[in-house]
Amino acid sequence: MITIFKNKNDIPQDMEYVEWNDIYFNQNTAAGLDDRAEKIIKIIDGAELISKYKICSKFNHIVLDVDRLSAGCKTVLNIVYNPDKVFCIKECGGNALEVLYGLASGNAYSDYALIPFEMNGVNVQTASYKKEIMDYEELKEWWCSDE
Amino acid sequence: MTSKPVIMDHFSAVHTSFVVDFQFTNNITILAGDSGTGKTASFLIIKECMALNPDIMCLNYLDFQKDIAGMIKAAKRKLIVIDNADVLLDDNIRKYIAVDDNNQYLIIGRNPKNLFATRENLFELISEERGEQTVFTIRNYI
């Protein structure tokens, strides 16, 4: 399950934090896309990954570079392909959040609650603890608390 | 916050097989919704119009190093279109935007914090295929 940070100061010093998912994806993640990306791109953006750097868009079925993926899709792909880094998830829509919360691992940051209606468990991490939360309301309460 | 658009109540533009056709009912339009619906594509089409239309100012993550607050506060009689707003806009500039009646705003993002927004401000993008074109419109976010 993914790990969520709500305070940048809680992110361990040996983990890089990435705020601009578009830039990081275009400059780093895009070069490493493989079969794992296909399903994610299909679910979130409704596009087909037709070669390493090209997608067939659901709009007019035009072929585009992968830099035209949505910010939400890029965020999820960044998290999948870079488990040693923490990514800002503020640009994820509900459909991207649903995929994000279903990932086996990865690290996410937001200072306000971003929770899909359907969620399984997540880890939440502060400077002093890391714990598992399985419930929507409990996660929302953790996110909104000042601890 | 409910207020009439001060710059334009309608914007339309064509970019090859894509059409943006937005009807504005409020001075601050927050364009939210799922990822991959065409919000940034619409932004880029509007941004292209900025080259010819002096009433439009577009900002996105590429402007992160600029003085965003200064640029917005200096703007007069503009439709200010902001993509990546959830990361780009801090609390102070959000509060300024909320009460700015010199400019009109199209904010692409999901966080209405400090914009004093109500349901009247929240919209989502709708795409519709018409022949070989895709037309983007907006409607109130449910």
Chai-1 contact restraints between the chains, C-beta under 6 A:
chainA,res_idxA,chainB,res_idxB,connection_type,confidence,min_distance_angstrom,max_distance_angstrom,comment,restraint_id
A,W20,B,Y61,contact,1.0,0.0,6.0,A-B,restraint_1
A,D22,B,Y61,contact,1.0,0.0,6.0,A-B,restraint_2
A,I44,B,S35,contact,1.0,0.0,6.0,A-B,restraint_3
A,I44,B,G36,contact,1.0,0.0,6.0,A-B,restraint_4
A,D45,B,G36,contact,1.0,0.0,6.0,A-B,restraint_5
A,F59,B,T134,contact,1.0,0.0,6.0,A-B,restraint_6
A,N60,B,S17,contact,1.0,0.0,6.0,A-B,restraint_7
A,N60,B,T134,contact,1.0,0.0,6.0,A-B,restraint_8
A,S70,B,S35,contact,1.0,0.0,6.0,A-B,restraint_9
A,S70,B,G36,contact,1.0,0.0,6.0,A-B,restraint_10
A,G72,B,S35,contact,1.0,0.0,6.0,A-B,restraint_11
A,C73,B,S35,contact,1.0,0.0,6.0,A-B,restraint_12
A,C73,B,G36,contact,1.0,0.0,6.0,A-B,restraint_13
A,K90,B,D86,contact,1.0,0.0,6.0,A-B,restraint_14
A,K90,B,V87,contact,1.0,0.0,6.0,A-B,restraint_15
A,E91,B,D86,contact,1.0,0.0,6.0,A-B,restraint_16
A,G93,B,D34,contact,1.0,0.0,6.0,A-B,restraint_17
A,G93,B,S35,contact,1.0,0.0,6.0,A-B,restraint_18
A,G94,B,D34,contact,1.0,0.0,6.0,A-B,restraint_19
A,N95,B,D34,contact,1.0,0.0,6.0,A-B,restraint_20
A,N95,B,S35,contact,1.0,0.0,6.0,A-B,restraint_21
A,A96,B,S35,contact,1.0,0.0,6.0,A-B,restraint_22
